[in-house]
Amino acid sequence: MAKRTRRERRFEAEKQKPITPKAAPAETPAVDTASPVMTEVYTPASSRTAQAAPLNNRKTAAVNFAEEYRHEYRELTTILTISAIMFAVMIGLAFVL
């Protein structure tokens, strides 16, 4: 016999639950929509907040990326060399085998 799915088990559980009548909604007080009352006065954002300060106050200096990442360039050339050798070996093995 096949295992029942979650959907089947949930459906059976819902069938076994007793149905309770929903309570009648409480009466809400009538709201006068003809004349809305303003409780707040609108003020534009520019007058509410001060001017935002810049996020980065320090001066920017020119960065020489060739000097900063010299070690990464050597690693990338090594990875490229190894991958080229492995690719050549794969092509060679495809011809031999």
N, C-alpha and C positions, 0 to 999 in steps of 0.2 A: 504494500500500500504506500502511495506517495505521501511525502511529508506535506503538511498543510502550510500554506503561505501565511505571511503576516496579515495580509489583507483578509483572508478567510477567518483567521482567529479573531481579528478585530471586529469583523462583521458579526461573528457569533457572540462575542462579548457584548456588542451593542444590542443584539436581539434579547439577551438575557437581562439587561438593565431594565428596571421598571420605569415606565414613563411617568414623570411627575408633571403635573400641570404648571404652567408658568403663571407667576403672580401677575395680577393686573397692574399695568403701569400706574404709578402715582400721578395724580393730577399736578401739572406744572402751572405755576402762576402765569397769567396772561401777560405778555410783553407788548408794550405799546410801540409798534414799529412805525407808526405814522410820523412821530417826531423824535428822532434819536437825540440823545443827550450826549454832548462831548464832555468827557471827564479829563482828558489830557490836551494840552496845547502842543501843537507840532512845532518843533524847532529843528532847523536844518542841521545836518551832521557837522558842517564846518563850524558852526557856532558852539556846538556841544563839546567837541574834543579839540585838543591842541594839535599842532602840526606834529606829525610822526617824525621821530628821530631816525636818521639813517642807520641801517643795521651794521654796517662796517665802517668804523670811524678811522681806521688806520690807513696809511698811505700805501698804495700798491707799488710793488717793485717789479721790474722786469725779471722774469725767470728764464734761465737758459735750460730748456728741457733736455738738450743733448748731454749736458754735464750732469744734470740731476738723475737721469735714467740711463746712464751708460751701462750699468750692470744688467739692466733689463734688455738692452739691445743685444748684449752678448748672449744672454739666455735664449732670446728669441732666435738668434742665428744658429745656436746649437740645436734647438728644437727643430728648426727648419732642415738642418743638415741631416739629423737622425731620421726625420720623417721621409725625406727624399731617398735616403739609403734603404729604408724599409719598403718604400713603394717600389723601388727598383728591384729589390729582392723578390717581392710578390710577383712582379711581372716576369722575372726570370724563372721563378718556380712554376708559373703558369705555362711557360713554354716547355720546360723540362718534364713536368708531370703531366 
